[in-house]
Amino acid sequence: MKDEQGRGGAGEIAPVPWFGTETVEAALVVCRRLEGDRTDAFLEAALESAGPCTRFGFGCALEELDGSGVGRRRGAAPAAPRAARLLPAGSAVLEAWQSHWSNGYRTFKWKVGVEEGKDERVLLRKLLAALPAEARLRLDANGAFSAAGCAAWMEALAGEPRVEFLEQPMPPGYERKMASMAEASGVRVALDESVATREQAERCGAEWPGIFVLKPALFGAPRELRAWRRGREDRIVYSTAFEIGPGGAAVRALAAEAPSRFAPGFPVA
């Protein structure tokens, strides 16, 4: 994007429709509508009804043009802590964590709900028996559990200080059920798919007592994220989606503005 003085600003639009964002085609409609018109009023009006990823891309570009926000912080990395390391599903988890530990990683993320629940919980017990006391483990179910499955996992995780949280154990729409089960078990639960976009977060986030996994590139314009996270900073885990260059830099810059106590879910080398 260029302004009337010819200055450029970059942003990235990377929709993920199954997370509730717009499609690439819908984003292209907005982009074509904005061709040739650079007035602030027109941009604001056009973006008001655009999807969250389109708002993110144009919002980043506009901030780079005026030198504020992510434009000013472009390329910045989160100050702390180090990113969480993704572990493989299945039995490979029992060995994979060790090499990552040797490379300095202390927070691990393990995808569950991939295999039979009983088998995975056997692996969980073995993994916890091996992990050092200072390790931190988060489990991500991607909404795969029924209420009964969620209860079984919470029973297995209850009272374990190294488990940071169980991420999105049930599908979107079951937030009240997840909240009541978390309160009863003492196991912290984080929402991910339930709060991917600002619109989703506003529907269920006000009443959610737990943690939020936020993907800024899917959420909306940077200013929307800043406004929504105010007062919730200590309950946010920052994560990436499928953005690459400009989008990835902007996501890291947004995280650096208000560092979380939780290790981010960013790609690692």
N, C-alpha and C positions, 0 to 999 in steps of 0.2 A: 504494500500500500504506500502511495505517495501523497503528500499534502500539496497545497497550492504553491509552496516554495520549492517543490521537488524533492523534499526530504523523504527518506524511506523508513518504513517500520514493518517488521516481520511478525507474523503470527502463524500458528499451525492449527488446522481443523482436522481432527482425526476421530470421526464418529464411530461409536460402537453401539449399533441399534439394539442389541440384545441386553444392553444395560439401561435402555430407556432413552437413549439420545436420538437425535434426528438421523436420517440416512445421509449418505454422501450426496445423493441426488437433491435432497432438500437443501443441503448446504450450498450446492452449486447454484440453485435458484436464487438464493440470497446474494451470493457473490456476483452473479450476472446483473442483478438488480442494482448493485452498487457501482457498477462500472461507469466511469465518467462523471460521477457526482461525489464531491469530497466535502460538502458542507456538513458541519457538525450536527445540525438539526436533522438533516436527511439520514445520516448514519444512525443517530439515536433512534429515530422512528423505525428504520428498517430493522435494527437489531433488537428492538423491543419484542418483536414477535418471532425472532429467530430461535433456532435450537441452541442448547447449551454449548455444544462444541463450536458452533459458529460464533457465539458470543465470546467464547474463550479466545479464539483465534484473532478476531477483530479487536477484542479488548487488549490483548497483548500488543498488537501492532500499534494501536492508538497510544498506549503507554510508552512505547518506544519512541514514537514521534514527539511526544511532549517531554520525554526524559524522566518520567515518573515511574514508580512501581517496578514491575518486572523489566521494563525498558532500562531503567537505571541499574537494576541488579542482574542484568543478563549475564549468564555464565556462573553466577554464584552457586555454591554448593551448601547444603544444610550444614550448619555449624557442628551439630552433634545430635544424636549419637550416630555411630556407624550403621549402615543399612543392614537389615535382617537378611540372612542367607536362606534361600529356598532349598529345602531338602527333597530328595526324590520320594515318590510314593512307594509303598510296599517295603519289603525287607531290606532294600538297599539303604534305607534310612539309617540302619544300625551301624554302618561303616562310614557313610558319607559325612556325617557331622564331624568326624575326627580330623579329617584334613582341613575342613573349614575352621575348626577350632585352632589348629596349628597356624592358620593364616590370620588369626586375630578376631574372628567373628565370635560373638557371644550371644546373639539372638538368632533363633532359627524358626523358620516357618515350614510346617508340614501339612501337605494336602491330605485330608481324610475324606471318607465317604467314597473312596475310589474302589476299595475291595470290601469283602465281607466285614461287617462291623466287629464281630467277635475276634476275627483274625487281626484286625488293625489295633484293637485294644490290647491284645497280647503283645504286639510290637511296641505299643505305647509303654507298657510296663517295662519291657526290656530297654527301651530308649531312656526312660527316666532313671532306671537303675544305673545306666552308664554315664549320663550327663553330669558334669560337675555342678556343685551347688550354685555357682555364680552364673550358670547358663540360664537363658530365658527361651521358652518355647511357646509359640502360638500355633494353633491348629485351625486350618481353613477348610470348611465343609462346602463352601459355595452353594449353600441352601439345599444340600442333599438329604438332610435328615427329616424323618417324620418326628412327631412328638415323642414317640417311644424311643426312637433312636437317639434323639437329643437328650432324653432323660438318662439313657444308658451311658452316654459319653460324659455328661455332667457328673454322674456318680463316679466314673473312673477318674475324673479330674479334680474332684472336690478335695480341698485341703492341700493341694500341691502348689507350693509357693513359686516354683519355677515356671508354671504355666501362666503366661501373661493374659491370654484370653482365648476364647473359642469364637472364631470368626464366622458370621452368617451361617449358623447351624441349620436354620429353616428358611424357606423361601420368603421373599418379600410378601407382606400381608399378614405375617405371623409375629409382628413385633411385640404385641402385648403378651403373647404366649411365651416368647423368648425372654422377655423382661421378668415375668413372674417366675419362670423356671430358674433364671439366673439368681434372682433374689432368694429363692428357696434353697438353692444348692451352694451359694457363695462363689460360683464360678463366673468370672467376668465374661461378658459377651460383647462382641463388636459387630456393628452393622457395616456391610459393604454394598452389596447389590441393592439394598433397601434405600440407600442414600447416595446413589451415584450422581444424580443431578440435583441442582438447587431445588427444583420443584418437588422432587421426591423427599429431599431432606426437610423441607418446610412442612410436608404432610405428616411426617412421623418423628422428626428430630426433636421437636419441642418437648415431647413427653418421654423421649428415650433417656434412661438414666445411665447408660453404659458408654461404650467407646464407639467412635466413628472412624471408619477407614475411608478417606476421601481421595479421590482422583481428580485433582484440579482441572485437568484437560477435559473432563466430562462434566464438570460441575456448573460452569457458566463463566462469565467474564471475571477477571481477577478481583474486581471491586465487589462482586457478589460474594465471592468466597471470603474476602476480608470481613465483610459485614456479617456474614452468617457465623463465622468461627469466633467472633468476639464473645468472650465469656466461656468458650468451650475449648480453649487452646490446650488444656491439660488432658483432654479426652480425644485428641485427634491423632490418627496415624496417617501420614502422607504416603501416597502410592502413585505409581505410574499406570498408564493404560497401554495404548499402542502408539503414542506420539514418539517422534524421533528428535531431530535437531532443535529447531526453535522452540517447539513445545516442551521438550524435555528440559531445556535450560530454564524456561519460564516456570515449570513445575517446581524445580529445585529452588528457584529464586523465591517463589511464594512460600515454600517451606522454610527457607532461611529467614524470612521476615518474622516468623513466630515459631521458633523451634519447639518441637514436641519432646516430651519425655520418653516417647516411644521411638524405637529405631524405625526409620522409614522403609517402605517397601520399594526401593529403587533398584534398578539393575546393577549388578556388580560384575567386575571384570573376571 
